[in-house]
Amino acid sequence: MKSGRLLGVGAALVLGAWFLSTRRAASYARLHPELRSPFVRFRSLPFTPGVVAVMGAMQARAKAPALPDGVEVEERRIPGPPGAPDVTVFVYRPPSLSAGAAAILNIHGGGYVTGSAASSHPQSAAYARELGVLVVGVEYRLAPGTPFPGPLEDCYAALTWMAREADALGIDPACIALVGDSAGGGLAAALAQLAHDRGEVTPAFQLLYYPMLDDRTALSADHAGRGEFIWRPASNQFGWSAYLGHPPQMDSAPAYAAPARRADLTGLPPAWIGVGTFDLFCPEDRAYARRLTDAGVPCEYVEVPGAYHAFERFAPDSAVARTFRTSALNALRRGLGLG
């Protein structure tokens, strides 16, 4: 009897694995042709506490990526939120920076639980070099060690520091863009809302790459084939639970924790939002872009057919990734008045 039950469990596991592999193969076939590679099939391990711990240990031992030629970077410690530790920021300067220049606050992704500003050196430095602006990367604290509102308040501390030290930094405090990808995009969107309500700093623009905006996505059982690659539903559940300090709840979340829950979007900075159709965040990003537009906020929305989460990072040399990045950079130029 016991052996029969074991055989039944084993058969169920085999059939489950077959179903998952078949479903994954079908999804893979629907990817944009330029984004199909064996690499993406094996880069989709769901985040768990153990996986995040291993990633953190590897990140701590890794060397910071090299900077592009001509870009200077300075690591600084700035005052953190009241009662919290100081915040580390990285300041990137292009070869020449005119007085009163535009600036970017760049907020890294990682599902609220991993990633670092240091690992985003190439992206931050590229903005400085290609746009001729000052860039600040913020090393916000990560969940679950620091759940909401700690990470968001760290980002707010960086933004207000930039405005307060504008003369010393050589920037125009009225010309700061908020940039973020994935969870960093969620933090950038929440920061735009928080800054609007507190009234100390008025960001000029928000650039949101496939932002993580809505904790209610983690409560959905049917994602219509989205989230099969890179950032999966199980990872989303873990990330939101870590950030909120508890599993997501359909009826409520703290103000500013999940930007998509905000009812009134009027008065927020103009935005660019980009996402792929196979990204788990596609429906929530599409809805947020539409709501911004309906609220009178200029918003350019770019949806890439057959693209998975963070595709431009994993297939940077593809034409579709280059087009996506060009759209974002052009939006930044317009948003910051760079001509």
Number of C-alpha atoms within 10 A of each C-alpha: 6 7 8 9 10 11 12 12 12 12 12 12 12 12 12 12 12 12 12 13 12 12 13 16 13 12 17 22 11 15 18 17 13 14 22 16 13 9 11 17 15 10 12 15 15 18 23 14 13 9 12 16 14 12 15 16 11 11 16 11 8 10 10 14 11 10 17 15 11 13 16 16 17 10 13 12 13 16 15 20 18 10 7 11 13 16 19 20 22 21 20 26 24 22 13 13 16 11 13 16 19 25 31 30 25 27 27 29 25 17 26 30 26 20 21 21 21 20 16 19 19 15 17 29 28 19 21 27 21 10 19 19 27 26 30 26 27 26 22 28 23 20 21 20 12 17 21 21 14 19 22 23 20 24 29 24 20 26 25 16 16 25 20 14 13 18 13 9 19 18 23 17 25 16 19 27 28 27 27 24 25 25 26 30 26 30 32 32 27 23 23 26 22 20 17 17 13 9 8 13 21 21 26 23 25 28 29 28 28 30 29 33 26 21 27 19 21 23 14 11 8 9 18 9 16 23 23 26 26 21 24 21 23 14 19 23 22 22 27 29 20 23 26 22 15 12 16 21 13 12 6 11 16 11 13 21 23 22 26 22 17 13 8 11 18 15 14 24 24 21 25 22 23 23 28 26 21 28 28 28 27 24 17 19 27 18 12 23 23 15 18 21 18 13 14 13 18 16 22 18 18 19 18 20 15 21 25 29 27 21 23 20 10 17 18 14 11 15 13 20 21 14 13 20 16 12 16 20 16 14 21 25 14 12 21 22 11 13 8
